[in-house]
Amino acid sequence: MLARIAENLYWIGRNIERCEHCSRYMKVQFFSTLDAPMAQNKDFALRSILFMSGANFQSQGQGNLNENEVWQKVIFDPNNSNSLLNLIKNTRENARSIRNAISEEFWESINKWYLDSRAWDAQKFSSNQLFDFTEAMNSHIVLIKSRLHHTFLHDDIWNFICLGVYTERALQILRIIRSKISDSVILSNNGENQALLQYQWTTLLMCLEAFGIHKKKYMGLRSKNSIFELLLAHDGFPRSLKYTSLKIKRHLTGISVHPTGHQQVKENFEAILSDCLAFNSFSEEAEIINLIDNAYDCTASFHFDIEQLYFQ
């Protein structure tokens, strides 16, 4: 396989996963402001959305952000490489350039996603359309991922796409957890406002589609310890760091071509993440923050190693 093809496959996976997490985070954060604990903090939620999208943004007006300006930046801005429409466009371009390597069904689902995304009018878009937009994003991504797993041979092509998916998922999980820890400290005034503090833990779970699973597993009891245990260390929950890291190792191992340095990259990733996840208790927030920062650096370093190993 040519390095160019492998790189395109990897970035298809990363862009799809980034779109999914950014779209869900945007929906959860914005609609959380309709509930009583966050009703007075809409500007804070909008700034959190901008931060997670990687947007460098200054409101044109004074004071609070204008939510429609935020949607323009996060969803439509052609100059923001992380805007959702740019991510969709890049996914489609990566897939178009290697159509002979991917299944026809996978290509068609990505192309339809791109065409439907262009139908949204940036000039007329408002918060009233946000729910429909994010639901449409979710529906397209669910179909694309279904086609990924059911219309490919599970060979190198599939492994490179999945490697991109799970590498991006690990980064997004860590960024979202870190962001919500920071939000909880600021909004609750270091824990003095318990209503806002607890609500931030609820939105964290919702941002990672973990609210229902957490409620069932822990019998409705919610604590920082149980939340971090589920999101970081549970090997059976698909949006946990541990589960995701196991998938990264699986797909890296599944690639049939093992250039010089492959085994070292794999061992380094295993060793560092093993150290990051060697926690018996998740009650100390300072330790959790340190774990998250180390795991993020580890995953970012792993991405760089993959680039050097396969895409140069």
HELIX and SHEET records of a PDB file:
HELIX    1   1 ALA A    3  SER A   32  1                                  30    
HELIX    2   2 ALA A   36  MET A   38  5                                   3    
HELIX    3   3 LYS A   42  SER A   53  1                                  12    
HELIX    4   4 GLU A   67  TRP A   71  1                                   5    
HELIX    5   5 GLN A   72  PHE A   76  3                                   5    
HELIX    6   6 LEU A   84  ARG A   96  1                                  13    
HELIX    7   7 ARG A   99  ALA A  101  5                                   3    
HELIX    8   8 GLU A  104  ARG A  118  1                                  15    
HELIX    9   9 SER A  127  GLN A  129  5                                   3    
HELIX   10  10 LEU A  130  HIS A  150  1                                  21    
HELIX   11  11 ASP A  156  LEU A  187  1                                  32    
HELIX   12  12 GLN A  194  CYS A  207  1                                  14    
HELIX   13  13 PHE A  211  LYS A  217  1                                   7    
HELIX   14  14 LYS A  224  PHE A  228  1                                   5    
HELIX   15  15 GLU A  229  ALA A  233  3                                   5    
HELIX   16  16 LEU A  241  GLY A  254  1                                  14    
HELIX   17  17 HIS A  262  CYS A  276  1                                  15    
HELIX   18  18 GLU A  285  TYR A  310  1                                  26    
END                                                                             
